[in-house]
Amino acid sequence: MGDYDINQPITGKIYLDPNHPVTKLILILYSMEPPFYADLNNACRSLDKAKLKTLGPFAMAIFGVLALG
C-alpha cells in the first residue's frame, strides 16, 4: 500500500481509479477467493447480521469497486 494512509475512508473516487492501491488490493482479494469469500457469500445469502462487523467492510468495498468501477 506504500505511503497510503489506511485509516482514510474509501471514497467513490478511489473506487473509480483502477490503479489506486486500495482498488488493486480489493480486486486481488476478490480474485483469489480467500477463505472469507465463502463466509461472505453465505452471510449475504442468509442475511446473517452477526458477520456484519467482520465481513461488512469487505462487502462494502467489493460492492464499491464492482458497482462504480
C-alpha positions as CSV (number, residue, x, y, z in Angstrom):
1,M,0.0,0.0,0.0
2,G,3.1,2.2,0.1
3,D,2.5,5.6,1.7
4,Y,-1.3,5.4,1.6
5,D,-2.9,6.1,4.9
6,I,-5.1,3.1,5.5
7,N,-7.1,5.0,8.1
8,Q,-8.7,7.2,5.5
9,P,-12.2,6.3,4.3
10,I,-12.6,4.8,0.9
11,T,-14.3,7.2,-1.4
12,G,-16.1,6.9,-4.7
13,K,-13.1,8.5,-6.4
14,I,-10.9,5.6,-5.1
15,Y,-13.3,3.0,-6.5
16,L,-13.3,4.7,-9.9
17,D,-9.4,4.5,-10.1
18,P,-8.3,1.1,-11.2
19,N,-4.7,2.0,-10.4
20,H,-5.3,3.1,-6.8
21,P,-3.6,0.7,-4.3
22,V,-6.9,0.2,-2.4
23,T,-8.8,-0.8,-5.5
24,K,-6.0,-3.2,-6.5
25,L,-6.0,-4.8,-3.1
26,I,-9.7,-5.3,-3.1
27,L,-9.6,-6.9,-6.5
28,I,-6.7,-9.1,-5.6
29,L,-8.6,-10.4,-2.5
30,Y,-11.7,-10.9,-4.6
31,S,-10.0,-12.7,-7.4
32,M,-8.1,-15.1,-5.2
33,E,-11.2,-16.2,-3.4
34,P,-9.8,-16.3,0.2
35,P,-11.5,-18.4,2.9
36,F,-13.7,-15.5,4.0
37,Y,-15.1,-15.2,0.5
38,A,-17.3,-18.3,1.1
39,D,-18.2,-16.9,4.6
40,L,-19.2,-13.6,3.0
41,N,-21.3,-15.4,0.4
42,N,-23.1,-17.5,3.0
43,A,-23.7,-14.4,5.3
44,C,-25.2,-12.5,2.4
45,R,-27.5,-15.3,1.4
46,S,-28.7,-16.0,4.9
47,L,-28.7,-12.3,6.0
48,D,-26.5,-13.2,9.0
49,K,-26.1,-9.9,10.8
50,A,-23.6,-11.5,13.3
51,K,-21.0,-11.4,10.5
52,L,-21.6,-7.8,9.6
53,K,-18.9,-6.4,11.8
54,T,-16.1,-8.6,10.3
55,L,-17.2,-9.1,6.7
56,G,-19.3,-5.9,6.2
57,P,-16.3,-3.6,5.4
58,F,-15.1,-6.0,2.7
59,A,-18.6,-6.5,1.3
60,M,-18.9,-2.7,1.0
61,A,-15.5,-2.3,-0.6
62,I,-16.1,-5.0,-3.2
63,F,-19.5,-3.6,-3.9
64,G,-18.0,-0.2,-4.5
65,V,-15.4,-1.5,-6.9
66,L,-17.8,-3.6,-8.9
67,A,-20.7,-1.1,-8.9
68,L,-18.7,2.1,-9.5
69,G,-15.6,0.8,-11.3
